[in-house]
Amino acid sequence: MKTNKSDLDNQNQKRDPDLANAEIAMKRAAIKARELARKTGTAIVVMENEMIREEYPDHTLSDR
């Protein structure tokens, strides 16, 4: 795979602040979704290594 000059220029530029903020918001939403799943005993559906799977958070007695 060839790397052209425009690809290298794009890699050297600063990240778009809106995209950085979106990434932070997505991570925060994922944490909240896992908290809700743990409280309700439901699964979170995740894609990992191009495979879709269900992730069941640990459910503690103190949340009941």
Predicted model as a PDB file, atoms N, CA, C, CB and O in Angstrom, pLDDT in the B-factor column:
MODEL        1                                                                  
ATOM      1  N   MET A   1       0.838  -1.175   0.000  1.00 49.00           N  
ATOM      2  CA  MET A   1       0.000   0.000   0.000  1.00 49.00           C  
ATOM      3  C   MET A   1       0.881   1.235   0.000  1.00 49.00           C  
ATOM      4  CB  MET A   1      -0.953   0.000   1.206  1.00 49.00           C  
ATOM      5  O   MET A   1       1.760   1.374   0.850  1.00 49.00           O  
ATOM      6  N   LYS A   2       0.652   2.128  -0.946  1.00 56.00           N  
ATOM      7  CA  LYS A   2       1.428   3.350  -1.038  1.00 56.00           C  
ATOM      8  C   LYS A   2       0.860   4.421  -0.130  1.00 56.00           C  
ATOM      9  CB  LYS A   2       1.474   3.845  -2.470  1.00 56.00           C  
ATOM     10  O   LYS A   2      -0.352   4.513   0.063  1.00 56.00           O  
ATOM     11  N   THR A   3       1.747   5.227   0.423  1.00 55.00           N  
ATOM     12  CA  THR A   3       1.337   6.379   1.215  1.00 55.00           C  
ATOM     13  C   THR A   3       1.712   7.622   0.430  1.00 55.00           C  
ATOM     14  CB  THR A   3       2.003   6.376   2.637  1.00 55.00           C  
ATOM     15  O   THR A   3       2.882   7.851   0.123  1.00 55.00           O  
ATOM     16  N   ASN A   4       0.700   8.425   0.107  1.00 59.00           N  
ATOM     17  CA  ASN A   4       1.021   9.631  -0.641  1.00 59.00           C  
ATOM     18  C   ASN A   4       1.202  10.809   0.302  1.00 59.00           C  
ATOM     19  CB  ASN A   4      -0.070   9.933  -1.670  1.00 59.00           C  
ATOM     20  O   ASN A   4       0.946  10.709   1.502  1.00 59.00           O  
ATOM     21  N   LYS A   5       1.651  11.941  -0.267  1.00 57.00           N  
ATOM     22  CA  LYS A   5       1.975  13.119   0.530  1.00 57.00           C  
ATOM     23  C   LYS A   5       0.774  13.640   1.291  1.00 57.00           C  
ATOM     24  CB  LYS A   5       2.529  14.208  -0.351  1.00 57.00           C  
ATOM     25  O   LYS A   5       0.917  14.057   2.440  1.00 57.00           O  
ATOM     26  N   SER A   6      -0.412  13.632   0.686  1.00 60.00           N  
ATOM     27  CA  SER A   6      -1.592  14.167   1.371  1.00 60.00           C  
ATOM     28  C   SER A   6      -1.955  13.327   2.590  1.00 60.00           C  
ATOM     29  CB  SER A   6      -2.780  14.232   0.409  1.00 60.00           C  
ATOM     30  O   SER A   6      -2.441  13.869   3.583  1.00 60.00           O  
ATOM     31  N   ASP A   7      -1.730  12.010   2.536  1.00 58.00           N  
ATOM     32  CA  ASP A   7      -1.983  11.162   3.700  1.00 58.00           C  
ATOM     33  C   ASP A   7      -1.051  11.533   4.849  1.00 58.00           C  
ATOM     34  CB  ASP A   7      -1.813   9.679   3.333  1.00 58.00           C  
ATOM     35  O   ASP A   7      -1.479  11.594   6.002  1.00 58.00           O  
ATOM     36  N   LEU A   8       0.203  11.776   4.545  1.00 51.00           N  
ATOM     37  CA  LEU A   8       1.159  12.155   5.573  1.00 51.00           C  
ATOM     38  C   LEU A   8       0.820  13.520   6.160  1.00 51.00           C  
ATOM     39  CB  LEU A   8       2.574  12.162   5.003  1.00 51.00           C  
ATOM     40  O   LEU A   8       0.940  13.719   7.369  1.00 51.00           O  
ATOM     41  N   ASP A   9       0.398  14.461   5.317  1.00 57.00           N  
ATOM     42  CA  ASP A   9       0.003  15.784   5.795  1.00 57.00           C  
ATOM     43  C   ASP A   9      -1.197  15.677   6.724  1.00 57.00           C  
ATOM     44  CB  ASP A   9      -0.318  16.713   4.615  1.00 57.00           C  
ATOM     45  O   ASP A   9      -1.247  16.367   7.743  1.00 57.00           O  
ATOM     46  N   ASN A  10      -2.158  14.835   6.397  1.00 59.00           N  
ATOM     47  CA  ASN A  10      -3.347  14.656   7.232  1.00 59.00           C  
ATOM     48  C   ASN A  10      -2.987  14.064   8.588  1.00 59.00           C  
ATOM     49  CB  ASN A  10      -4.364  13.759   6.525  1.00 59.00           C  
ATOM     50  O   ASN A  10      -3.583  14.435   9.599  1.00 59.00           O  
ATOM     51  N   GLN A  11      -2.029  13.158   8.625  1.00 57.00           N  
ATOM     52  CA  GLN A  11      -1.633  12.538   9.883  1.00 57.00           C  
ATOM     53  C   GLN A  11      -0.924  13.534  10.793  1.00 57.00           C  
ATOM     54  CB  GLN A  11      -0.732  11.337   9.619  1.00 57.00           C  
ATOM     55  O   GLN A  11      -0.998  13.412  12.015  1.00 57.00           O  
ATOM     56  N   ASN A  12      -0.243  14.513  10.215  1.00 53.00           N  
ATOM     57  CA  ASN A  12       0.511  15.483  10.997  1.00 53.00           C  
ATOM     58  C   ASN A  12      -0.355  16.634  11.510  1.00 53.00           C  
ATOM     59  CB  ASN A  12       1.641  16.031  10.170  1.00 53.00           C  
ATOM     60  O   ASN A  12       0.090  17.387  12.376  1.00 53.00           O  
ATOM     61  N   GLN A  13      -1.553  16.786  11.009  1.00 64.00           N  
ATOM     62  CA  GLN A  13      -2.421  17.862  11.455  1.00 64.00           C  
ATOM     63  C   GLN A  13      -2.998  17.526  12.818  1.00 64.00           C  
ATOM     64  CB  GLN A  13      -3.543  18.117  10.439  1.00 64.00           C  
ATOM     65  O   GLN A  13      -3.084  16.364  13.216  1.00 64.00           O  
ATOM     66  N   LYS A  14      -3.400  18.603  13.534  1.00 71.00           N  
ATOM     67  CA  LYS A  14      -4.044  18.410  14.824  1.00 71.00           C  
ATOM     68  C   LYS A  14      -5.398  17.749  14.633  1.00 71.00           C  
ATOM     69  CB  LYS A  14      -4.196  19.747  15.565  1.00 71.00           C  
ATOM     70  O   LYS A  14      -6.018  17.881  13.577  1.00 71.00           O  
ATOM     71  N   ARG A  15      -5.860  17.032  15.664  1.00 73.00           N  
ATOM     72  CA  ARG A  15      -7.184  16.432  15.630  1.00 73.00           C  
ATOM     73  C   ARG A  15      -8.232  17.525  15.702  1.00 73.00           C  
ATOM     74  CB  ARG A  15      -7.366  15.423  16.782  1.00 73.00           C  
ATOM     75  O   ARG A  15      -8.053  18.535  16.383  1.00 73.00           O  
ATOM     76  N   ASP A  16      -9.312  17.314  15.001  1.00 81.00           N  
ATOM     77  CA  ASP A  16     -10.438  18.232  15.036  1.00 81.00           C  
ATOM     78  C   ASP A  16     -11.008  18.218  16.453  1.00 81.00           C  
ATOM     79  CB  ASP A  16     -11.527  17.843  13.975  1.00 81.00           C  
ATOM     80  O   ASP A  16     -11.340  17.145  16.957  1.00 81.00           O  
ATOM     81  N   PRO A  17     -11.135  19.380  17.118  1.00 79.00           N  
ATOM     82  CA  PRO A  17     -11.631  19.394  18.496  1.00 79.00           C  
ATOM     83  C   PRO A  17     -13.039  18.814  18.628  1.00 79.00           C  
ATOM     84  CB  PRO A  17     -11.618  20.808  19.029  1.00 79.00           C  
ATOM     85  O   PRO A  17     -13.362  18.201  19.646  1.00 79.00           O  
ATOM     86  N   ASP A  18     -13.877  19.002  17.608  1.00 79.00           N  
ATOM     87  CA  ASP A  18     -15.225  18.431  17.664  1.00 79.00           C  
ATOM     88  C   ASP A  18     -15.167  16.907  17.688  1.00 79.00           C  
ATOM     89  CB  ASP A  18     -16.062  18.911  16.466  1.00 79.00           C  
ATOM     90  O   ASP A  18     -15.939  16.263  18.399  1.00 79.00           O  
ATOM     91  N   LEU A  19     -14.253  16.332  16.910  1.00 82.00           N  
ATOM     92  CA  LEU A  19     -14.116  14.878  16.903  1.00 82.00           C  
ATOM     93  C   LEU A  19     -13.558  14.380  18.227  1.00 82.00           C  
ATOM     94  CB  LEU A  19     -13.217  14.428  15.749  1.00 82.00           C  
ATOM     95  O   LEU A  19     -13.970  13.329  18.718  1.00 82.00           O  
ATOM     96  N   ALA A  20     -12.636  15.116  18.803  1.00 81.00           N  
ATOM     97  CA  ALA A  20     -12.085  14.722  20.103  1.00 81.00           C  
ATOM     98  C   ALA A  20     -13.177  14.761  21.162  1.00 81.00           C  
ATOM     99  CB  ALA A  20     -10.910  15.646  20.507  1.00 81.00           C  
ATOM    100  O   ALA A  20     -13.257  13.864  22.001  1.00 81.00           O  
ATOM    101  N   ASN A  21     -14.022  15.792  21.133  1.00 88.00           N  
ATOM    102  CA  ASN A  21     -15.119  15.891  22.100  1.00 88.00           C  
ATOM    103  C   ASN A  21     -16.150  14.789  21.877  1.00 88.00           C  
ATOM    104  CB  ASN A  21     -15.793  17.267  22.005  1.00 88.00           C  
ATOM    105  O   ASN A  21     -16.730  14.283  22.838  1.00 88.00           O  
ATOM    106  N   ALA A  22     -16.380  14.419  20.640  1.00 91.00           N  
ATOM    107  CA  ALA A  22     -17.325  13.343  20.336  1.00 91.00           C  
ATOM    108  C   ALA A  22     -16.816  12.022  20.894  1.00 91.00           C  
ATOM    109  CB  ALA A  22     -17.554  13.230  18.815  1.00 91.00           C  
ATOM    110  O   ALA A  22     -17.595  11.223  21.414  1.00 91.00           O  
ATOM    111  N   GLU A  23     -15.527  11.793  20.788  1.00 89.00           N  
ATOM    112  CA  GLU A  23     -14.941  10.560  21.319  1.00 89.00           C  
ATOM    113  C   GLU A  23     -15.111  10.506  22.836  1.00 89.00           C  
ATOM    114  CB  GLU A  23     -13.442  10.461  20.942  1.00 89.00           C  
ATOM    115  O   GLU A  23     -15.439   9.455  23.388  1.00 89.00           O  
ATOM    116  N   ILE A  24     -14.893  11.621  23.502  1.00 91.00           N  
ATOM    117  CA  ILE A  24     -15.069  11.688  24.953  1.00 91.00           C  
ATOM    118  C   ILE A  24     -16.520  11.406  25.319  1.00 91.00           C  
ATOM    119  CB  ILE A  24     -14.639  13.068  25.493  1.00 91.00           C  
ATOM    120  O   ILE A  24     -16.792  10.666  26.264  1.00 91.00           O  
ATOM    121  N   ALA A  25     -17.448  11.992  24.575  1.00 93.00           N  
ATOM    122  CA  ALA A  25     -18.878  11.786  24.842  1.00 93.00           C  
ATOM    123  C   ALA A  25     -19.272  10.334  24.621  1.00 93.00           C  
ATOM    124  CB  ALA A  25     -19.731  12.699  23.950  1.00 93.00           C  
ATOM    125  O   ALA A  25     -20.072   9.795  25.385  1.00 93.00           O  
ATOM    126  N   MET A  26     -18.735   9.695  23.603  1.00 93.00           N  
ATOM    127  CA  MET A  26     -19.051   8.287  23.333  1.00 93.00           C  
ATOM    128  C   MET A  26     -18.537   7.393  24.471  1.00 93.00           C  
ATOM    129  CB  MET A  26     -18.433   7.842  21.978  1.00 93.00           C  
ATOM    130  O   MET A  26     -19.222   6.456  24.881  1.00 93.00           O  
ATOM    131  N   LYS A  27     -17.354   7.678  24.971  1.00 94.00           N  
ATOM    132  CA  LYS A  27     -16.808   6.889  26.074  1.00 94.00           C  
ATOM    133  C   LYS A  27     -17.652   7.074  27.332  1.00 94.00           C  
ATOM    134  CB  LYS A  27     -15.344   7.284  26.349  1.00 94.00           C  
ATOM    135  O   LYS A  27     -17.913   6.112  28.055  1.00 94.00           O  
ATOM    136  N   ARG A  28     -18.081   8.315  27.592  1.00 95.00           N  
ATOM    137  CA  ARG A  28     -18.930   8.585  28.743  1.00 95.00           C  
ATOM    138  C   ARG A  28     -20.266   7.849  28.614  1.00 95.00           C  
ATOM    139  CB  ARG A  28     -19.162  10.096  28.892  1.00 95.00           C  
ATOM    140  O   ARG A  28     -20.767   7.301  29.597  1.00 95.00           O  
ATOM    141  N   ALA A  29     -20.842   7.833  27.416  1.00 96.00           N  
ATOM    142  CA  ALA A  29     -22.106   7.125  27.175  1.00 96.00           C  
ATOM    143  C   ALA A  29     -21.937   5.625  27.375  1.00 96.00           C  
ATOM    144  CB  ALA A  29     -22.623   7.412  25.756  1.00 96.00           C  
ATOM    145  O   ALA A  29     -22.837   4.969  27.899  1.00 96.00           O  
ATOM    146  N   ALA A  30     -20.804   5.074  26.967  1.00 92.00           N  
ATOM    147  CA  ALA A  30     -20.550   3.640  27.139  1.00 92.00           C  
ATOM    148  C   ALA A  30     -20.472   3.278  28.619  1.00 92.00           C  
ATOM    149  CB  ALA A  30     -19.248   3.233  26.425  1.00 92.00           C  
ATOM    150  O   ALA A  30     -20.968   2.229  29.031  1.00 92.00           O  
ATOM    151  N   ILE A  31     -19.854   4.136  29.409  1.00 94.00           N  
ATOM    152  CA  ILE A  31     -19.760   3.891  30.851  1.00 94.00           C  
ATOM    153  C   ILE A  31     -21.157   3.896  31.469  1.00 94.00           C  
ATOM    154  CB  ILE A  31     -18.858   4.958  31.535  1.00 94.00           C  
ATOM    155  O   ILE A  31     -21.490   3.023  32.270  1.00 94.00           O  
ATOM    156  N   LYS A  32     -21.970   4.881  31.094  1.00 95.00           N  
ATOM    157  CA  LYS A  32     -23.336   4.964  31.627  1.00 95.00           C  
ATOM    158  C   LYS A  32     -24.175   3.770  31.193  1.00 95.00           C  
ATOM    159  CB  LYS A  32     -24.009   6.263  31.173  1.00 95.00           C  
ATOM    160  O   LYS A  32     -24.985   3.271  31.975  1.00 95.00           O  
ATOM    161  N   ALA A  33     -23.997   3.307  29.967  1.00 92.00           N  
ATOM    162  CA  ALA A  33     -24.749   2.143  29.482  1.00 92.00           C  
ATOM    163  C   ALA A  33     -24.363   0.898  30.271  1.00 92.00           C  
ATOM    164  CB  ALA A  33     -24.497   1.919  27.973  1.00 92.00           C  
ATOM    165  O   ALA A  33     -25.226   0.086  30.606  1.00 92.00           O  
ATOM    166  N   ARG A  34     -23.080   0.738  30.571  1.00 91.00           N  
ATOM    167  CA  ARG A  34     -22.635  -0.416  31.361  1.00 91.00           C  
ATOM    168  C   ARG A  34     -23.177  -0.351  32.787  1.00 91.00           C  
ATOM    169  CB  ARG A  34     -21.101  -0.488  31.388  1.00 91.00           C  
ATOM    170  O   ARG A  34     -23.545  -1.377  33.359  1.00 91.00           O  
ATOM    171  N   GLU A  35     -23.228   0.857  33.363  1.00 92.00           N  
ATOM    172  CA  GLU A  35     -23.799   1.016  34.700  1.00 92.00           C  
ATOM    173  C   GLU A  35     -25.267   0.598  34.702  1.00 92.00           C  
ATOM    174  CB  GLU A  35     -23.656   2.474  35.183  1.00 92.00           C  
ATOM    175  O   GLU A  35     -25.706  -0.123  35.598  1.00 92.00           O  
ATOM    176  N   LEU A  36     -26.022   1.046  33.709  1.00 93.00           N  
ATOM    177  CA  LEU A  36     -27.435   0.701  33.613  1.00 93.00           C  
ATOM    178  C   LEU A  36     -27.615  -0.801  33.406  1.00 93.00           C  
ATOM    179  CB  LEU A  36     -28.097   1.477  32.471  1.00 93.00           C  
ATOM    180  O   LEU A  36     -28.505  -1.408  34.002  1.00 93.00           O  
ATOM    181  N   ALA A  37     -26.784  -1.394  32.572  1.00 92.00           N  
ATOM    182  CA  ALA A  37     -26.867  -2.835  32.331  1.00 92.00           C  
ATOM    183  C   ALA A  37     -26.576  -3.616  33.609  1.00 92.00           C  
ATOM    184  CB  ALA A  37     -25.888  -3.253  31.222  1.00 92.00           C  
ATOM    185  O   ALA A  37     -27.235  -4.617  33.892  1.00 92.00           O  
ATOM    186  N   ARG A  38     -25.597  -3.165  34.375  1.00 90.00           N  
ATOM    187  CA  ARG A  38     -25.269  -3.836  35.637  1.00 90.00           C  
ATOM    188  C   ARG A  38     -26.438  -3.744  36.614  1.00 90.00           C  
ATOM    189  CB  ARG A  38     -24.001  -3.219  36.264  1.00 90.00           C  
ATOM    190  O   ARG A  38     -26.768  -4.722  37.285  1.00 90.00           O  
ATOM    191  N   LYS A  39     -27.063  -2.575  36.693  1.00 91.00           N  
ATOM    192  CA  LYS A  39     -28.187  -2.379  37.619  1.00 91.00           C  
ATOM    193  C   LYS A  39     -29.414  -3.195  37.220  1.00 91.00           C  
ATOM    194  CB  LYS A  39     -28.558  -0.904  37.686  1.00 91.00           C  
ATOM    195  O   LYS A  39     -30.151  -3.673  38.083  1.00 91.00           O  
ATOM    196  N   THR A  40     -29.633  -3.355  35.926  1.00 91.00           N  
ATOM    197  CA  THR A  40     -30.836  -4.044  35.451  1.00 91.00           C  
ATOM    198  C   THR A  40     -30.589  -5.504  35.099  1.00 91.00           C  
ATOM    199  CB  THR A  40     -31.392  -3.331  34.249  1.00 91.00           C  
ATOM    200  O   THR A  40     -31.534  -6.233  34.795  1.00 91.00           O  
ATOM    201  N   GLY A  41     -29.330  -5.943  35.135  1.00 89.00           N  
ATOM    202  CA  GLY A  41     -29.013  -7.332  34.821  1.00 89.00           C  
ATOM    203  C   GLY A  41     -29.158  -7.665  33.348  1.00 89.00           C  
ATOM    204  O   GLY A  41     -29.435  -8.811  32.992  1.00 89.00           O  
ATOM    205  N   THR A  42     -28.976  -6.682  32.498  1.00 91.00           N  
ATOM    206  CA  THR A  42     -29.074  -6.910  31.056  1.00 91.00           C  
ATOM    207  C   THR A  42     -27.696  -6.878  30.411  1.00 91.00           C  
ATOM    208  CB  THR A  42     -29.985  -5.863  30.405  1.00 91.00           C  
ATOM    209  O   THR A  42     -26.709  -6.515  31.050  1.00 91.00           O  
ATOM    210  N   ALA A  43     -27.639  -7.258  29.154  1.00 90.00           N  
ATOM    211  CA  ALA A  43     -26.367  -7.343  28.439  1.00 90.00           C  
ATOM    212  C   ALA A  43     -26.099  -6.068  27.644  1.00 90.00           C  
ATOM    213  CB  ALA A  43     -26.360  -8.559  27.504  1.00 90.00           C  
ATOM    214  O   ALA A  43     -27.014  -5.320  27.297  1.00 90.00           O  
ATOM    215  N   ILE A  44     -24.840  -5.851  27.374  1.00 89.00           N  
ATOM    216  CA  ILE A  44     -24.389  -4.812  26.449  1.00 89.00           C  
ATOM    217  C   ILE A  44     -23.922  -5.553  25.201  1.00 89.00           C  
ATOM    218  CB  ILE A  44     -23.230  -3.897  27.076  1.00 89.00           C  
ATOM    219  O   ILE A  44     -23.190  -6.538  25.300  1.00 89.00           O  
ATOM    220  N   VAL A  45     -24.340  -5.089  24.039  1.00 90.00           N  
ATOM    221  CA  VAL A  45     -23.908  -5.701  22.783  1.00 90.00           C  
ATOM    222  C   VAL A  45     -22.705  -4.920  22.276  1.00 90.00           C  
ATOM    223  CB  VAL A  45     -25.067  -5.719  21.719  1.00 90.00           C  
ATOM    224  O   VAL A  45     -22.777  -3.704  22.097  1.00 90.00           O  
ATOM    225  N   VAL A  46     -21.606  -5.619  22.047  1.00 88.00           N  
ATOM    226  CA  VAL A  46     -20.372  -4.987  21.588  1.00 88.00           C  
ATOM    227  C   VAL A  46     -19.852  -5.695  20.343  1.00 88.00           C  
ATOM    228  CB  VAL A  46     -19.305  -5.001  22.701  1.00 88.00           C  
ATOM    229  O   VAL A  46     -20.133  -6.871  20.115  1.00 88.00           O  
ATOM    230  N   MET A  47     -19.092  -4.959  19.547  1.00 90.00           N  
ATOM    231  CA  MET A  47     -18.423  -5.549  18.384  1.00 90.00           C  
ATOM    232  C   MET A  47     -16.935  -5.529  18.677  1.00 90.00           C  
ATOM    233  CB  MET A  47     -18.761  -4.770  17.045  1.00 90.00           C  
ATOM    234  O   MET A  47     -16.355  -4.483  18.970  1.00 90.00           O  
ATOM    235  N   GLU A  48     -16.325  -6.707  18.594  1.00 88.00           N  
ATOM    236  CA  GLU A  48     -14.914  -6.842  18.895  1.00 88.00           C  
ATOM    237  C   GLU A  48     -14.306  -7.802  17.887  1.00 88.00           C  
ATOM    238  CB  GLU A  48     -14.689  -7.334  20.353  1.00 88.00           C  
ATOM    239  O   GLU A  48     -14.792  -8.919  17.713  1.00 88.00           O  
ATOM    240  N   ASN A  49     -13.248  -7.369  17.229  1.00 92.00           N  
ATOM    241  CA  ASN A  49     -12.596  -8.193  16.205  1.00 92.00           C  
ATOM    242  C   ASN A  49     -13.598  -8.649  15.138  1.00 92.00           C  
ATOM    243  CB  ASN A  49     -11.925  -9.418  16.853  1.00 92.00           C  
ATOM    244  O   ASN A  49     -13.589  -9.804  14.713  1.00 92.00           O  
ATOM    245  N   GLU A  50     -14.451  -7.726  14.719  1.00 93.00           N  
ATOM    246  CA  GLU A  50     -15.464  -7.968  13.694  1.00 93.00           C  
ATOM    247  C   GLU A  50     -16.478  -9.031  14.098  1.00 93.00           C  
ATOM    248  CB  GLU A  50     -14.799  -8.376  12.408  1.00 93.00           C  
ATOM    249  O   GLU A  50     -17.141  -9.609  13.236  1.00 93.00           O  
ATOM    250  N   MET A  51     -16.609  -9.297  15.389  1.00 92.00           N  
ATOM    251  CA  MET A  51     -17.580 -10.248  15.920  1.00 92.00           C  
ATOM    252  C   MET A  51     -18.509  -9.505  16.875  1.00 92.00           C  
ATOM    253  CB  MET A  51     -16.870 -11.442  16.641  1.00 92.00           C  
ATOM    254  O   MET A  51     -18.053  -8.710  17.697  1.00 92.00           O  
ATOM    255  N   ILE A  52     -19.806  -9.764  16.768  1.00 93.00           N  
ATOM    256  CA  ILE A  52     -20.772  -9.173  17.671  1.00 93.00           C  
ATOM    257  C   ILE A  52     -20.992 -10.148  18.819  1.00 93.00           C  
ATOM    258  CB  ILE A  52     -22.111  -8.842  16.939  1.00 93.00           C  
ATOM    259  O   ILE A  52     -21.209 -11.341  18.604  1.00 93.00           O  
ATOM    260  N   ARG A  53     -20.932  -9.618  20.061  1.00 90.00           N  
ATOM    261  CA  ARG A  53     -21.137 -10.479  21.214  1.00 90.00           C  
ATOM    262  C   ARG A  53     -21.878  -9.714  22.298  1.00 90.00           C  
ATOM    263  CB  ARG A  53     -19.794 -11.014  21.745  1.00 90.00           C  
ATOM    264  O   ARG A  53     -21.922  -8.484  22.280  1.00 90.00           O  
ATOM    265  N   GLU A  54     -22.458 -10.444  23.239  1.00 90.00           N  
ATOM    266  CA  GLU A  54     -23.131  -9.853  24.383  1.00 90.00           C  
ATOM    267  C   GLU A  54     -22.197  -9.888  25.576  1.00 90.00           C  
ATOM    268  CB  GLU A  54     -24.453 -10.591  24.696  1.00 90.00           C  
ATOM    269  O   GLU A  54     -21.544 -10.898  25.838  1.00 90.00           O  
ATOM    270  N   GLU A  55     -22.138  -8.786  26.293  1.00 87.00           N  
ATOM    271  CA  GLU A  55     -21.291  -8.674  27.471  1.00 87.00           C  
ATOM    272  C   GLU A  55     -22.201  -8.442  28.671  1.00 87.00           C  
ATOM    273  CB  GLU A  55     -20.238  -7.519  27.317  1.00 87.00           C  
ATOM    274  O   GLU A  55     -22.947  -7.464  28.712  1.00 87.00           O  
ATOM    275  N   TYR A  56     -22.135  -9.346  29.648  1.00 86.00           N  
ATOM    276  CA  TYR A  56     -22.949  -9.216  30.857  1.00 86.00           C  
ATOM    277  C   TYR A  56     -22.081  -8.673  31.986  1.00 86.00           C  
ATOM    278  CB  TYR A  56     -23.584 -10.583  31.258  1.00 86.00           C  
ATOM    279  O   TYR A  56     -21.164  -9.350  32.450  1.00 86.00           O  
ATOM    280  N   PRO A  57     -22.369  -7.453  32.426  1.00 77.00           N  
ATOM    281  CA  PRO A  57     -21.600  -6.900  33.547  1.00 77.00           C  
ATOM    282  C   PRO A  57     -21.895  -7.660  34.833  1.00 77.00           C  
ATOM    283  CB  PRO A  57     -21.916  -5.405  33.733  1.00 77.00           C  
ATOM    284  O   PRO A  57     -22.959  -8.263  34.978  1.00 77.00           O  
ATOM    285  N   ASP A  58     -20.956  -7.628  35.756  1.00 74.00           N  
ATOM    286  CA  ASP A  58     -21.167  -8.267  37.057  1.00 74.00           C  
ATOM    287  C   ASP A  58     -22.312  -7.572  37.777  1.00 74.00           C  
ATOM    288  CB  ASP A  58     -19.873  -8.226  37.918  1.00 74.00           C  
ATOM    289  O   ASP A  58     -22.433  -6.348  37.727  1.00 74.00           O  
ATOM    290  N   HIS A  59     -23.138  -8.344  38.436  1.00 51.00           N  
ATOM    291  CA  HIS A  59     -24.265  -7.790  39.177  1.00 51.00           C  
ATOM    292  C   HIS A  59     -24.017  -8.014  40.664  1.00 51.00           C  
ATOM    293  CB  HIS A  59     -25.615  -8.438  38.727  1.00 51.00           C  
ATOM    294  O   HIS A  59     -23.921  -9.152  41.122  1.00 51.00           O  
ATOM    295  N   THR A  60     -23.916  -6.926  41.408  1.00 47.00           N  
ATOM    296  CA  THR A  60     -23.631  -7.053  42.844  1.00 47.00           C  
ATOM    297  C   THR A  60     -24.905  -6.992  43.650  1.00 47.00           C  
ATOM    298  CB  THR A  60     -22.669  -5.958  43.307  1.00 47.00           C  
ATOM    299  O   THR A  60     -25.898  -6.414  43.206  1.00 47.00           O  
ATOM    300  N   LEU A  61     -24.888  -7.579  44.826  1.00 39.00           N  
ATOM    301  CA  LEU A  61     -26.055  -7.608  45.689  1.00 39.00           C  
ATOM    302  C   LEU A  61     -26.433  -6.222  46.192  1.00 39.00           C  
ATOM    303  CB  LEU A  61     -25.807  -8.526  46.856  1.00 39.00           C  
ATOM    304  O   LEU A  61     -27.601  -5.980  46.495  1.00 39.00           O  
ATOM    305  N   SER A  62     -25.482  -5.317  46.287  1.00 38.00           N  
ATOM    306  CA  SER A  62     -25.775  -3.987  46.830  1.00 38.00           C  
ATOM    307  C   SER A  62     -26.667  -3.161  45.881  1.00 38.00           C  
ATOM    308  CB  SER A  62     -24.463  -3.233  47.101  1.00 38.00           C  
ATOM    309  O   SER A  62     -27.248  -2.165  46.311  1.00 38.00           O  
ATOM    310  N   ASP A  63     -26.781  -3.540  44.649  1.00 35.00           N  
ATOM    311  CA  ASP A  63     -27.599  -2.801  43.693  1.00 35.00           C  
ATOM    312  C   ASP A  63     -29.049  -3.259  43.698  1.00 35.00           C  
ATOM    313  CB  ASP A  63     -27.027  -2.944  42.305  1.00 35.00           C  
ATOM    314  O   ASP A  63     -29.889  -2.632  43.051  1.00 35.00           O  
ATOM    315  N   ARG A  64     -29.362  -4.324  44.401  1.00 34.00           N  
ATOM    316  CA  ARG A  64     -30.729  -4.848  44.364  1.00 34.00           C  
ATOM    317  C   ARG A  64     -31.633  -4.090  45.284  1.00 34.00           C  
ATOM    318  CB  ARG A  64     -30.753  -6.308  44.725  1.00 34.00           C  
ATOM    319  O   ARG A  64     -32.821  -4.399  45.376  1.00 34.00           O  
TER     320      ARG A  64                                                      
ENDMDL                                                                          
END                                                                             
